[in-house]
Amino acid sequence: MEKKIRSESIGEVVGTSQNQTVLVEIFRTYRHPQYGKYMKTSKVFPTHDPKGQASLGDKVSIVGCRPISKTKKWRLARILVKAGERGVDI
């Protein structure tokens, strides 16, 4: 039996005030169907971070998982770039 491929996204941590949860904002661009203009939109996903590794401004990778709570359906896969390493002041 093959393992199911889960959806994976890359975003930035915008909130860390909750216990074992970080808020990850993901940006995407799409072409408007009628006018052809490229639009930018973003969405914030509550993400499960049991060890509390991620901090504000980190670039992270998240993957879809089973529902952990009412709103959390994503978990932290790995931290790609820490906020201090790329020159972002907190």
PDB file as gemmi writes it, atoms N, CA and C in Angstrom:
CRYST1    1.000    1.000    1.000  90.00  90.00  90.00 P 1                      
ATOM      1  N   MET A   1       0.851  -1.184   0.000  1.00  0.00           N  
ATOM      2  CA  MET A   1       0.000   0.000   0.000  1.00  0.00           C  
ATOM      3  C   MET A   1       0.891   1.241   0.000  1.00  0.00           C  
ATOM      4  N   GLU A   2       0.636   2.149  -0.907  1.00  0.00           N  
ATOM      5  CA  GLU A   2       1.452   3.342  -1.020  1.00  0.00           C  
ATOM      6  C   GLU A   2       1.023   4.390  -0.010  1.00  0.00           C  
ATOM      7  N   LYS A   3       2.011   5.197   0.415  1.00  0.00           N  
ATOM      8  CA  LYS A   3       1.737   6.259   1.362  1.00  0.00           C  
ATOM      9  C   LYS A   3       1.065   7.425   0.636  1.00  0.00           C  
ATOM     10  N   LYS A   4       0.084   8.019   1.264  1.00  0.00           N  
ATOM     11  CA  LYS A   4      -0.653   9.119   0.670  1.00  0.00           C  
ATOM     12  C   LYS A   4       0.224  10.376   0.639  1.00  0.00           C  
ATOM     13  N   ILE A   5       0.250  11.057  -0.494  1.00  0.00           N  
ATOM     14  CA  ILE A   5       1.006  12.293  -0.623  1.00  0.00           C  
ATOM     15  C   ILE A   5       0.197  13.420   0.002  1.00  0.00           C  
ATOM     16  N   ARG A   6       0.811  14.112   0.940  1.00  0.00           N  
ATOM     17  CA  ARG A   6       0.118  15.199   1.632  1.00  0.00           C  
ATOM     18  C   ARG A   6       0.470  16.538   0.998  1.00  0.00           C  
ATOM     19  N   SER A   7      -0.459  17.477   1.131  1.00  0.00           N  
ATOM     20  CA  SER A   7      -0.208  18.799   0.583  1.00  0.00           C  
ATOM     21  C   SER A   7       0.824  19.522   1.440  1.00  0.00           C  
ATOM     22  N   GLU A   8       1.731  20.229   0.796  1.00  0.00           N  
ATOM     23  CA  GLU A   8       2.801  20.935   1.488  1.00  0.00           C  
ATOM     24  C   GLU A   8       2.843  22.372   0.991  1.00  0.00           C  
ATOM     25  N   SER A   9       3.066  23.307   1.903  1.00  0.00           N  
ATOM     26  CA  SER A   9       3.131  24.721   1.560  1.00  0.00           C  
ATOM     27  C   SER A   9       4.255  25.388   2.337  1.00  0.00           C  
ATOM     28  N   ILE A  10       4.698  26.525   1.823  1.00  0.00           N  
ATOM     29  CA  ILE A  10       5.747  27.302   2.475  1.00  0.00           C  
ATOM     30  C   ILE A  10       5.172  28.665   2.821  1.00  0.00           C  
ATOM     31  N   GLY A  11       5.399  29.101   4.062  1.00  0.00           N  
ATOM     32  CA  GLY A  11       4.872  30.385   4.504  1.00  0.00           C  
ATOM     33  C   GLY A  11       5.720  30.992   5.587  1.00  0.00           C  
ATOM     34  N   GLU A  12       5.204  32.078   6.168  1.00  0.00           N  
ATOM     35  CA  GLU A  12       5.922  32.819   7.198  1.00  0.00           C  
ATOM     36  C   GLU A  12       5.094  32.844   8.476  1.00  0.00           C  
ATOM     37  N   VAL A  13       5.759  32.673   9.620  1.00  0.00           N  
ATOM     38  CA  VAL A  13       5.083  32.672  10.913  1.00  0.00           C  
ATOM     39  C   VAL A  13       4.720  34.110  11.272  1.00  0.00           C  
ATOM     40  N   VAL A  14       3.430  34.346  11.536  1.00  0.00           N  
ATOM     41  CA  VAL A  14       2.958  35.688  11.882  1.00  0.00           C  
ATOM     42  C   VAL A  14       2.378  35.755  13.288  1.00  0.00           C  
ATOM     43  N   GLY A  15       2.242  34.608  13.963  1.00  0.00           N  
ATOM     44  CA  GLY A  15       1.713  34.616  15.317  1.00  0.00           C  
ATOM     45  C   GLY A  15       2.191  33.421  16.108  1.00  0.00           C  
ATOM     46  N   THR A  16       2.606  33.669  17.376  1.00  0.00           N  
ATOM     47  CA  THR A  16       3.089  32.582  18.229  1.00  0.00           C  
ATOM     48  C   THR A  16       2.517  32.678  19.636  1.00  0.00           C  
ATOM     49  N   SER A  17       1.408  33.376  19.816  1.00  0.00           N  
ATOM     50  CA  SER A  17       0.909  33.627  21.166  1.00  0.00           C  
ATOM     51  C   SER A  17       0.213  32.423  21.800  1.00  0.00           C  
ATOM     52  N   GLN A  18      -0.194  31.442  20.999  1.00  0.00           N  
ATOM     53  CA  GLN A  18      -0.906  30.289  21.545  1.00  0.00           C  
ATOM     54  C   GLN A  18       0.056  29.158  21.890  1.00  0.00           C  
ATOM     55  N   ASN A  19      -0.389  28.267  22.760  1.00  0.00           N  
ATOM     56  CA  ASN A  19       0.428  27.141  23.184  1.00  0.00           C  
ATOM     57  C   ASN A  19       0.366  26.030  22.135  1.00  0.00           C  
ATOM     58  N   GLN A  20       1.507  25.578  21.637  1.00  0.00           N  
ATOM     59  CA  GLN A  20       1.641  24.516  20.633  1.00  0.00           C  
ATOM     60  C   GLN A  20       0.996  24.869  19.291  1.00  0.00           C  
ATOM     61  N   THR A  21       0.773  26.153  19.037  1.00  0.00           N  
ATOM     62  CA  THR A  21       0.162  26.578  17.777  1.00  0.00           C  
ATOM     63  C   THR A  21       0.874  27.820  17.264  1.00  0.00           C  
ATOM     64  N   VAL A  22       1.178  27.825  15.990  1.00  0.00           N  
ATOM     65  CA  VAL A  22       1.693  29.031  15.338  1.00  0.00           C  
ATOM     66  C   VAL A  22       0.783  29.363  14.170  1.00  0.00           C  
ATOM     67  N   LEU A  23       0.701  30.640  13.842  1.00  0.00           N  
ATOM     68  CA  LEU A  23      -0.095  31.079  12.704  1.00  0.00           C  
ATOM     69  C   LEU A  23       0.846  31.308  11.535  1.00  0.00           C  
ATOM     70  N   VAL A  24       0.608  30.604  10.426  1.00  0.00           N  
ATOM     71  CA  VAL A  24       1.469  30.691   9.250  1.00  0.00           C  
ATOM     72  C   VAL A  24       0.684  31.335   8.122  1.00  0.00           C  
ATOM     73  N   GLU A  25       1.253  32.420   7.555  1.00  0.00           N  
ATOM     74  CA  GLU A  25       0.616  33.127   6.446  1.00  0.00           C  
ATOM     75  C   GLU A  25       1.236  32.659   5.132  1.00  0.00           C  
ATOM     76  N   ILE A  26       0.375  32.263   4.205  1.00  0.00           N  
ATOM     77  CA  ILE A  26       0.814  31.777   2.905  1.00  0.00           C  
ATOM     78  C   ILE A  26       0.290  32.717   1.827  1.00  0.00           C  
ATOM     79  N   PHE A  27       1.204  33.208   0.970  1.00  0.00           N  
ATOM     80  CA  PHE A  27       0.843  34.078  -0.139  1.00  0.00           C  
ATOM     81  C   PHE A  27       0.747  33.261  -1.415  1.00  0.00           C  
ATOM     82  N   ARG A  28      -0.169  33.643  -2.273  1.00  0.00           N  
ATOM     83  CA  ARG A  28      -0.243  33.022  -3.590  1.00  0.00           C  
ATOM     84  C   ARG A  28      -0.683  34.075  -4.598  1.00  0.00           C  
ATOM     85  N   THR A  29      -0.240  33.911  -5.831  1.00  0.00           N  
ATOM     86  CA  THR A  29      -0.651  34.803  -6.901  1.00  0.00           C  
ATOM     87  C   THR A  29      -1.462  34.012  -7.912  1.00  0.00           C  
ATOM     88  N   TYR A  30      -2.429  34.663  -8.499  1.00  0.00           N  
ATOM     89  CA  TYR A  30      -3.250  34.018  -9.515  1.00  0.00           C  
ATOM     90  C   TYR A  30      -3.647  35.057 -10.555  1.00  0.00           C  
ATOM     91  N   ARG A  31      -3.981  34.601 -11.724  1.00  0.00           N  
ATOM     92  CA  ARG A  31      -4.388  35.482 -12.812  1.00  0.00           C  
ATOM     93  C   ARG A  31      -5.905  35.654 -12.778  1.00  0.00           C  
ATOM     94  N   HIS A  32      -6.357  36.895 -12.835  1.00  0.00           N  
ATOM     95  CA  HIS A  32      -7.786  37.165 -12.832  1.00  0.00           C  
ATOM     96  C   HIS A  32      -8.405  36.592 -14.104  1.00  0.00           C  
ATOM     97  N   PRO A  33      -9.503  35.844 -13.986  1.00  0.00           N  
ATOM     98  CA  PRO A  33     -10.053  35.154 -15.152  1.00  0.00           C  
ATOM     99  C   PRO A  33     -10.535  36.085 -16.266  1.00  0.00           C  
ATOM    100  N   GLN A  34     -11.061  37.257 -15.912  1.00  0.00           N  
ATOM    101  CA  GLN A  34     -11.602  38.136 -16.945  1.00  0.00           C  
ATOM    102  C   GLN A  34     -10.591  39.183 -17.414  1.00  0.00           C  
ATOM    103  N   TYR A  35      -9.876  39.800 -16.477  1.00  0.00           N  
ATOM    104  CA  TYR A  35      -9.025  40.934 -16.823  1.00  0.00           C  
ATOM    105  C   TYR A  35      -7.568  40.558 -17.065  1.00  0.00           C  
ATOM    106  N   GLY A  36      -7.151  39.387 -16.653  1.00  0.00           N  
ATOM    107  CA  GLY A  36      -5.797  38.939 -16.906  1.00  0.00           C  
ATOM    108  C   GLY A  36      -4.747  39.521 -15.974  1.00  0.00           C  
ATOM    109  N   LYS A  37      -5.161  40.356 -15.034  1.00  0.00           N  
ATOM    110  CA  LYS A  37      -4.226  40.958 -14.093  1.00  0.00           C  
ATOM    111  C   LYS A  37      -3.808  39.918 -13.045  1.00  0.00           C  
ATOM    112  N   TYR A  38      -2.554  39.966 -12.637  1.00  0.00           N  
ATOM    113  CA  TYR A  38      -2.095  39.049 -11.596  1.00  0.00           C  
ATOM    114  C   TYR A  38      -2.439  39.622 -10.232  1.00  0.00           C  
ATOM    115  N   MET A  39      -3.140  38.825  -9.446  1.00  0.00           N  
ATOM    116  CA  MET A  39      -3.601  39.240  -8.128  1.00  0.00           C  
ATOM    117  C   MET A  39      -2.816  38.497  -7.062  1.00  0.00           C  
ATOM    118  N   LYS A  40      -2.633  39.128  -5.908  1.00  0.00           N  
ATOM    119  CA  LYS A  40      -1.946  38.483  -4.796  1.00  0.00           C  
ATOM    120  C   LYS A  40      -2.926  38.348  -3.637  1.00  0.00           C  
ATOM    121  N   THR A  41      -2.977  37.181  -3.037  1.00  0.00           N  
ATOM    122  CA  THR A  41      -3.842  36.954  -1.896  1.00  0.00           C  
ATOM    123  C   THR A  41      -3.081  36.165  -0.849  1.00  0.00           C  
ATOM    124  N   SER A  42      -3.543  36.238   0.377  1.00  0.00           N  
ATOM    125  CA  SER A  42      -2.880  35.508   1.446  1.00  0.00           C  
ATOM    126  C   SER A  42      -3.928  34.883   2.352  1.00  0.00           C  
ATOM    127  N   LYS A  43      -3.503  33.862   3.075  1.00  0.00           N  
ATOM    128  CA  LYS A  43      -4.382  33.186   4.010  1.00  0.00           C  
ATOM    129  C   LYS A  43      -3.550  32.737   5.205  1.00  0.00           C  
ATOM    130  N   VAL A  44      -4.129  32.783   6.389  1.00  0.00           N  
ATOM    131  CA  VAL A  44      -3.428  32.406   7.613  1.00  0.00           C  
ATOM    132  C   VAL A  44      -3.942  31.048   8.075  1.00  0.00           C  
ATOM    133  N   PHE A  45      -3.017  30.119   8.307  1.00  0.00           N  
ATOM    134  CA  PHE A  45      -3.365  28.775   8.735  1.00  0.00           C  
ATOM    135  C   PHE A  45      -2.858  28.511  10.151  1.00  0.00           C  
ATOM    136  N   PRO A  46      -3.737  28.115  11.079  1.00  0.00           N  
ATOM    137  CA  PRO A  46      -3.260  27.657  12.380  1.00  0.00           C  
ATOM    138  C   PRO A  46      -2.516  26.329  12.198  1.00  0.00           C  
ATOM    139  N   THR A  47      -1.305  26.240  12.721  1.00  0.00           N  
ATOM    140  CA  THR A  47      -0.430  25.098  12.484  1.00  0.00           C  
ATOM    141  C   THR A  47       0.038  24.519  13.806  1.00  0.00           C  
ATOM    142  N   HIS A  48       0.066  23.205  13.900  1.00  0.00           N  
ATOM    143  CA  HIS A  48       0.482  22.508  15.119  1.00  0.00           C  
ATOM    144  C   HIS A  48       2.004  22.515  15.227  1.00  0.00           C  
ATOM    145  N   ASP A  49       2.510  23.040  16.341  1.00  0.00           N  
ATOM    146  CA  ASP A  49       3.952  23.091  16.619  1.00  0.00           C  
ATOM    147  C   ASP A  49       4.163  22.594  18.049  1.00  0.00           C  
ATOM    148  N   PRO A  50       4.206  21.262  18.255  1.00  0.00           N  
ATOM    149  CA  PRO A  50       4.219  20.732  19.626  1.00  0.00           C  
ATOM    150  C   PRO A  50       5.453  21.096  20.433  1.00  0.00           C  
ATOM    151  N   LYS A  51       6.604  21.263  19.790  1.00  0.00           N  
ATOM    152  CA  LYS A  51       7.839  21.572  20.520  1.00  0.00           C  
ATOM    153  C   LYS A  51       8.067  23.071  20.684  1.00  0.00           C  
ATOM    154  N   GLY A  52       7.285  23.880  20.027  1.00  0.00           N  
ATOM    155  CA  GLY A  52       7.441  25.327  20.126  1.00  0.00           C  
ATOM    156  C   GLY A  52       8.724  25.823  19.485  1.00  0.00           C  
ATOM    157  N   GLN A  53       9.125  25.233  18.369  1.00  0.00           N  
ATOM    158  CA  GLN A  53      10.386  25.584  17.719  1.00  0.00           C  
ATOM    159  C   GLN A  53      10.302  26.887  16.929  1.00  0.00           C  
ATOM    160  N   ALA A  54       9.200  27.149  16.279  1.00  0.00           N  
ATOM    161  CA  ALA A  54       9.083  28.295  15.376  1.00  0.00           C  
ATOM    162  C   ALA A  54       8.903  29.584  16.160  1.00  0.00           C  
ATOM    163  N   SER A  55       9.493  30.642  15.640  1.00  0.00           N  
ATOM    164  CA  SER A  55       9.335  31.960  16.236  1.00  0.00           C  
ATOM    165  C   SER A  55       8.856  32.933  15.170  1.00  0.00           C  
ATOM    166  N   LEU A  56       8.509  34.118  15.591  1.00  0.00           N  
ATOM    167  CA  LEU A  56       7.934  35.124  14.713  1.00  0.00           C  
ATOM    168  C   LEU A  56       8.899  35.482  13.581  1.00  0.00           C  
ATOM    169  N   GLY A  57       8.424  35.446  12.345  1.00  0.00           N  
ATOM    170  CA  GLY A  57       9.222  35.822  11.188  1.00  0.00           C  
ATOM    171  C   GLY A  57       9.944  34.674  10.514  1.00  0.00           C  
ATOM    172  N   ASP A  58       9.878  33.460  11.063  1.00  0.00           N  
ATOM    173  CA  ASP A  58      10.545  32.311  10.455  1.00  0.00           C  
ATOM    174  C   ASP A  58       9.836  31.901   9.172  1.00  0.00           C  
ATOM    175  N   LYS A  59      10.608  31.420   8.206  1.00  0.00           N  
ATOM    176  CA  LYS A  59      10.044  30.841   6.991  1.00  0.00           C  
ATOM    177  C   LYS A  59       9.965  29.341   7.219  1.00  0.00           C  
ATOM    178  N   VAL A  60       8.755  28.765   7.143  1.00  0.00           N  
ATOM    179  CA  VAL A  60       8.544  27.370   7.511  1.00  0.00           C  
ATOM    180  C   VAL A  60       7.825  26.609   6.407  1.00  0.00           C  
ATOM    181  N   SER A  61       7.929  25.297   6.495  1.00  0.00           N  
ATOM    182  CA  SER A  61       7.204  24.401   5.612  1.00  0.00           C  
ATOM    183  C   SER A  61       6.152  23.676   6.446  1.00  0.00           C  
ATOM    184  N   ILE A  62       4.909  23.655   5.965  1.00  0.00           N  
ATOM    185  CA  ILE A  62       3.836  22.979   6.687  1.00  0.00           C  
ATOM    186  C   ILE A  62       3.206  21.931   5.786  1.00  0.00           C  
ATOM    187  N   VAL A  63       2.674  20.869   6.396  1.00  0.00           N  
ATOM    188  CA  VAL A  63       2.017  19.809   5.644  1.00  0.00           C  
ATOM    189  C   VAL A  63       0.634  19.570   6.230  1.00  0.00           C  
ATOM    190  N   GLY A  64      -0.287  19.146   5.380  1.00  0.00           N  
ATOM    191  CA  GLY A  64      -1.634  18.823   5.821  1.00  0.00           C  
ATOM    192  C   GLY A  64      -1.642  17.538   6.634  1.00  0.00           C  
ATOM    193  N   CYS A  65      -2.536  17.444   7.601  1.00  0.00           N  
ATOM    194  CA  CYS A  65      -2.630  16.253   8.442  1.00  0.00           C  
ATOM    195  C   CYS A  65      -4.077  16.074   8.887  1.00  0.00           C  
ATOM    196  N   ARG A  66      -4.293  15.064   9.698  1.00  0.00           N  
ATOM    197  CA  ARG A  66      -5.638  14.844  10.235  1.00  0.00           C  
ATOM    198  C   ARG A  66      -6.007  16.023  11.132  1.00  0.00           C  
ATOM    199  N   PRO A  67      -7.285  16.289  11.360  1.00  0.00           N  
ATOM    200  CA  PRO A  67      -7.664  17.401  12.235  1.00  0.00           C  
ATOM    201  C   PRO A  67      -7.163  17.184  13.659  1.00  0.00           C  
ATOM    202  N   ILE A  68      -6.392  18.136  14.162  1.00  0.00           N  
ATOM    203  CA  ILE A  68      -5.851  18.063  15.514  1.00  0.00           C  
ATOM    204  C   ILE A  68      -6.804  18.758  16.489  1.00  0.00           C  
ATOM    205  N   SER A  69      -7.452  19.816  16.032  1.00  0.00           N  
ATOM    206  CA  SER A  69      -8.460  20.509  16.825  1.00  0.00           C  
ATOM    207  C   SER A  69      -9.505  21.060  15.852  1.00  0.00           C  
ATOM    208  N   LYS A  70     -10.332  21.958  16.329  1.00  0.00           N  
ATOM    209  CA  LYS A  70     -11.383  22.507  15.483  1.00  0.00           C  
ATOM    210  C   LYS A  70     -10.821  23.253  14.273  1.00  0.00           C  
ATOM    211  N   THR A  71      -9.722  23.959  14.457  1.00  0.00           N  
ATOM    212  CA  THR A  71      -9.169  24.764  13.370  1.00  0.00           C  
ATOM    213  C   THR A  71      -7.837  24.248  12.836  1.00  0.00           C  
ATOM    214  N   LYS A  72      -7.097  23.463  13.611  1.00  0.00           N  
ATOM    215  CA  LYS A  72      -5.757  23.024  13.189  1.00  0.00           C  
ATOM    216  C   LYS A  72      -5.829  21.770  12.328  1.00  0.00           C  
ATOM    217  N   LYS A  73      -5.454  21.939  11.065  1.00  0.00           N  
ATOM    218  CA  LYS A  73      -5.396  20.799  10.137  1.00  0.00           C  
ATOM    219  C   LYS A  73      -4.059  20.758   9.425  1.00  0.00           C  
ATOM    220  N   TRP A  74      -3.080  21.510   9.927  1.00  0.00           N  
ATOM    221  CA  TRP A  74      -1.732  21.565   9.390  1.00  0.00           C  
ATOM    222  C   TRP A  74      -0.746  21.322  10.524  1.00  0.00           C  
ATOM    223  N   ARG A  75       0.419  20.775  10.189  1.00  0.00           N  
ATOM    224  CA  ARG A  75       1.481  20.628  11.192  1.00  0.00           C  
ATOM    225  C   ARG A  75       2.789  21.133  10.610  1.00  0.00           C  
ATOM    226  N   LEU A  76       3.656  21.564  11.503  1.00  0.00           N  
ATOM    227  CA  LEU A  76       4.949  22.109  11.100  1.00  0.00           C  
ATOM    228  C   LEU A  76       5.850  20.976  10.639  1.00  0.00           C  
ATOM    229  N   ALA A  77       6.354  21.049   9.410  1.00  0.00           N  
ATOM    230  CA  ALA A  77       7.244  20.021   8.882  1.00  0.00           C  
ATOM    231  C   ALA A  77       8.690  20.358   9.226  1.00  0.00           C  
ATOM    232  N   ARG A  78       9.122  21.584   8.886  1.00  0.00           N  
ATOM    233  CA  ARG A  78      10.489  21.997   9.197  1.00  0.00           C  
ATOM    234  C   ARG A  78      10.591  23.515   9.085  1.00  0.00           C  
ATOM    235  N   ILE A  79      11.614  24.041   9.731  1.00  0.00           N  
ATOM    236  CA  ILE A  79      11.909  25.466   9.648  1.00  0.00           C  
ATOM    237  C   ILE A  79      12.958  25.644   8.568  1.00  0.00           C  
ATOM    238  N   LEU A  80      12.639  26.424   7.550  1.00  0.00           N  
ATOM    239  CA  LEU A  80      13.554  26.619   6.431  1.00  0.00           C  
ATOM    240  C   LEU A  80      14.589  27.695   6.737  1.00  0.00           C  
ATOM    241  N   VAL A  81      14.130  28.867   7.206  1.00  0.00           N  
ATOM    242  CA  VAL A  81      15.027  29.975   7.513  1.00  0.00           C  
ATOM    243  C   VAL A  81      14.549  30.636   8.800  1.00  0.00           C  
ATOM    244  N   LYS A  82      15.468  30.783   9.765  1.00  0.00           N  
ATOM    245  CA  LYS A  82      15.128  31.488  10.994  1.00  0.00           C  
ATOM    246  C   LYS A  82      15.089  32.981  10.716  1.00  0.00           C  
ATOM    247  N   ALA A  83      14.320  33.732  11.511  1.00  0.00           N  
ATOM    248  CA  ALA A  83      14.118  35.159  11.264  1.00  0.00           C  
ATOM    249  C   ALA A  83      15.417  35.941  11.385  1.00  0.00           C  
ATOM    250  N   GLY A  84      16.254  35.649  12.351  1.00  0.00           N  
ATOM    251  CA  GLY A  84      17.497  36.390  12.544  1.00  0.00           C  
ATOM    252  C   GLY A  84      18.537  36.118  11.468  1.00  0.00           C  
ATOM    253  N   GLU A  85      18.458  34.972  10.808  1.00  0.00           N  
ATOM    254  CA  GLU A  85      19.450  34.600   9.810  1.00  0.00           C  
ATOM    255  C   GLU A  85      19.285  35.357   8.504  1.00  0.00           C  
ATOM    256  N   ARG A  86      18.099  35.848   8.222  1.00  0.00           N  
ATOM    257  CA  ARG A  86      17.903  36.549   6.949  1.00  0.00           C  
ATOM    258  C   ARG A  86      17.772  38.065   7.144  1.00  0.00           C  
ATOM    259  N   GLY A  87      18.131  38.540   8.337  1.00  0.00           N  
ATOM    260  CA  GLY A  87      18.180  39.983   8.566  1.00  0.00           C  
ATOM    261  C   GLY A  87      16.861  40.620   8.937  1.00  0.00           C  
ATOM    262  N   VAL A  88      15.898  39.867   9.428  1.00  0.00           N  
ATOM    263  CA  VAL A  88      14.620  40.417   9.831  1.00  0.00           C  
ATOM    264  C   VAL A  88      14.685  40.762  11.303  1.00  0.00           C  
ATOM    265  N   ASP A  89      14.425  42.020  11.638  1.00  0.00           N  
ATOM    266  CA  ASP A  89      14.408  42.454  13.036  1.00  0.00           C  
ATOM    267  C   ASP A  89      13.029  42.233  13.608  1.00  0.00           C  
ATOM    268  N   ILE A  90      12.996  41.721  14.815  1.00  0.00           N  
ATOM    269  CA  ILE A  90      11.706  41.462  15.457  1.00  0.00           C  
ATOM    270  C   ILE A  90      11.374  42.580  16.420  1.00  0.00           C  
TER     271      ILE A  90                                                      
END                                                                             
